[in-house]
Amino acid sequence: MLFGDISGSTQLYEVLGDRAALAAIEGCLRAATGVVTAHGGAVVKTIGDELMAAFPDPAAMFDAALAMQRCMETQAGPEGAKRLALRIGFHYGPAIRTGADYFGNTVNVAARMVQIARAGQIITSGDLAGLLPPAQRAATRELTRFSVKGKSEATRIVEVVWQESGGLTAVDVLSRSPPTVLRPLLQLDCAGIVRIFEGEREVTLGRDAGNDLVVAHDRVSRRHATLGLRRDRWMLTDHSTNGSFIAFDGEPERPLHLDAIDLHGAGTIGLGQPAALGGGVRFSVLLRRR
C-alpha cells in the first residue's frame, strides 16, 4: 500500500485561490495516477491532496515511488507559486479489501510512513526494505525507530534515497560507518520540567495524558506534534488542528501547520497558539559524542 500526499497545498489555496490551486493539485494527482498504473499498481482513491494506491509486490511499488518523485520534478510549478512537492510512504503486507477500499495493519503502517515523510521524501518500513532486491535495498538507509499506533514494538523507518540532497549521495547510503562523531540530543523544558531525549523513538506532544510531553490547553490537539531524529537532525512535525509556532532564538516566530521543520540551536515551540500567549515549550539541541 502506498500513500502520496501533496505538501504545501494549504498555502497554495491562499496564494492562488480555490480554482487555480485545485487545478494544480488535480494535475499532480493525474500525473501520479499515470505513474501508478504504468508500474502495475491501482489507485484505490484520492482524497483532497492525497492518493492511496495498491501494488502487487514491493519492488514495483519501490520503482513507482521513485518515478512519482521524478515526475514531480518535471512538473512546472503553478504561476505565482512554488512547485508542488510530494511526500510518499509505503508498506507491504496483507490487507482486508472491502469493495474498492483496503483496511488493516498494513494500511495503517503505510499511512504512518507518509505522515513521517517530508516534502520530496520517500519513507518506508525496515520490514519492507528487507524484501527488496539488492539493487533497490542499496538505495535505502535506516533512519530511526518510531512508535506506530496499534503496534507493540517500534517500527524501523527507512528512507529511499532517490536524488542527491545536501551533499548526500547513494554512495553514502552504503557506508556502514557514518562519519558523524556527535549525537544530537533534544532537551525540552515545559513549565519548568526538563527532559532530555536521545532519539531512540518518536517523542509526542499534546493534550492527552499519554503523550511524552503534556500541554493542557484547549487549543492544543490531543496528539498535537511529534519530534523525531532523522539524518542526525531533530525534526518537529505538526499534526494538529490549530498548528504550531516555532521561534529559533534570535529569529522571528513562524507558523507550522501539517508540515515539518528541522530544529537547530535553541528556541521555543508554541502549540496551538504563539508561545507568548502561554504554554510554550523551550527546546535545545545538544551535541554529545557517540
PyMOL commands that set and color helices and strands:
alter all, ss='L'
color gray80, all
select helices_A, chain A and resi 9-16+18-38+58-74+105-116+126-129+134-137+170-173+275-277
alter helices_A, ss='H'
color red, helices_A
select strands_A, chain A and resi 2-7+42-47+50-54+85-90+96-98+101-103+122-125+140-146+155-160+182-190+193-197+203-206+213-214+225-230+233-238+244-248+254-256+260-262+266-271+281-289
alter strands_A, ss='S'
color yellow, strands_A
deselect
rebuild
show_as cartoon
